[in-house]
Amino acid sequence: MKRDNWMEDVIARMQDEKNGIPIRTVKSFLSKIPSVFSGSDIVQWLIKNLTIEDPVEALHLGTLMAAHGYFFPISDHVLTLKDDGTFYRFQTPYFWPSNCWEPENTDYG
């Protein structure tokens, strides 16, 4: 499947099992939280793989990706990226912006 969206190509690379962001299960008090990664993981991956020199630029790009809904924080409703231990999870590709359709008249009824 060919993608015309640069951001989605980067997200797909981030999700690569071998060269992507390390996805892990973390313990939280009495439970485990599966399939998460930290904000600092994202920033470091962007710096390394997109040859970004400024961490502020990587943080800004990551925040744009979160604002577009490609990943989200698991414990906060604000779609911004924090360069710390905050945990995030990738959004299912079905909900990516490129999969949005124009509503039909019957959708408003």
C-alpha positions as CSV (number, residue, x, y, z in Angstrom):
1,M,0.0,0.0,0.0
2,K,1.6,3.3,-1.1
3,R,1.3,6.2,1.3
4,D,1.3,9.8,0.0
5,N,1.5,11.2,3.5
6,W,5.0,11.9,4.8
7,M,3.9,11.9,8.4
8,E,2.3,8.5,8.1
9,D,5.5,7.1,6.5
10,V,7.4,8.3,9.6
11,I,4.8,6.8,11.9
12,A,5.1,3.5,10.1
13,R,8.9,3.6,10.5
14,M,8.4,4.4,14.2
15,Q,6.2,1.3,14.6
16,D,8.8,-1.0,12.9
17,E,9.6,-3.9,15.2
18,K,13.3,-3.9,14.4
19,N,14.2,-0.2,14.0
20,G,11.2,1.5,15.5
21,I,10.5,2.9,18.9
22,P,10.7,0.1,21.6
23,I,7.2,-0.9,22.7
24,R,7.0,-2.4,26.1
25,T,4.7,-3.4,29.0
26,V,5.2,-1.4,32.2
27,K,4.1,-2.0,35.7
28,S,1.9,0.5,37.4
29,F,1.1,-0.1,41.0
30,L,-1.1,-3.3,40.9
31,S,-1.5,-3.6,37.1
32,K,0.4,-3.8,33.9
33,I,0.1,-1.3,31.0
34,P,0.8,-3.0,27.6
35,S,2.1,-1.6,24.3
36,V,3.4,1.8,25.5
37,F,6.5,3.9,24.9
38,S,7.7,7.1,26.5
39,G,7.8,10.7,25.3
40,S,11.6,10.7,25.5
41,D,11.7,7.5,23.4
42,I,9.9,9.4,20.6
43,V,12.1,12.4,20.8
44,Q,15.3,10.3,20.8
45,W,14.0,8.2,17.8
46,L,13.1,11.4,15.8
47,I,16.6,12.9,16.5
48,K,18.4,9.7,15.5
49,N,16.3,8.6,12.5
50,L,15.3,12.0,10.9
51,T,18.7,13.6,11.5
52,I,17.2,16.3,13.6
53,E,19.8,18.2,15.6
54,D,17.7,20.3,17.9
55,P,15.6,18.4,20.6
56,V,13.1,21.2,20.6
57,E,12.5,20.6,16.9
58,A,12.0,16.9,17.5
59,L,9.6,17.7,20.4
60,H,7.6,20.1,18.1
61,L,7.4,17.5,15.4
62,G,6.2,14.8,17.9
63,T,3.6,17.2,19.3
64,L,2.3,17.8,15.7
65,M,2.1,14.0,15.3
66,A,0.2,13.7,18.6
67,A,-2.1,16.6,17.6
68,H,-3.0,14.8,14.4
69,G,-3.9,11.7,16.4
70,Y,-1.1,9.3,15.4
71,F,-0.3,8.5,19.0
72,F,-1.8,9.6,22.3
73,P,-0.9,9.8,26.0
74,I,-2.5,7.0,28.0
75,S,-3.0,9.0,31.2
76,D,-3.9,12.5,29.9
77,H,-6.4,13.9,27.4
78,V,-4.1,16.7,26.2
79,L,-2.5,15.7,22.8
80,T,0.9,17.1,23.3
81,L,4.3,15.4,23.5
82,K,6.4,15.6,26.7
83,D,10.1,14.7,26.6
84,D,9.9,12.7,29.7
85,G,8.6,9.3,31.1
86,T,5.0,10.0,30.1
87,F,3.6,6.9,28.4
88,Y,2.0,7.0,24.9
89,R,0.4,4.4,22.6
90,F,0.1,4.4,18.8
91,Q,-3.4,5.0,17.4
92,T,-4.9,2.2,15.2
93,P,-4.3,3.1,11.5
94,Y,-8.1,3.0,10.9
95,F,-8.4,6.3,12.9
96,W,-5.5,8.1,11.1
97,P,-6.5,11.3,9.4
98,S,-5.9,9.9,5.9
99,N,-8.7,7.4,6.5
100,C,-11.3,10.1,7.2
101,W,-14.1,10.3,4.8
102,E,-16.3,13.2,3.8
103,P,-19.7,12.9,5.6
104,E,-22.7,12.3,3.4
105,N,-26.0,14.1,3.9
106,T,-27.4,10.9,5.6
107,D,-24.6,11.1,8.2
108,Y,-26.1,14.4,9.6
109,G,-29.6,12.9,10.1
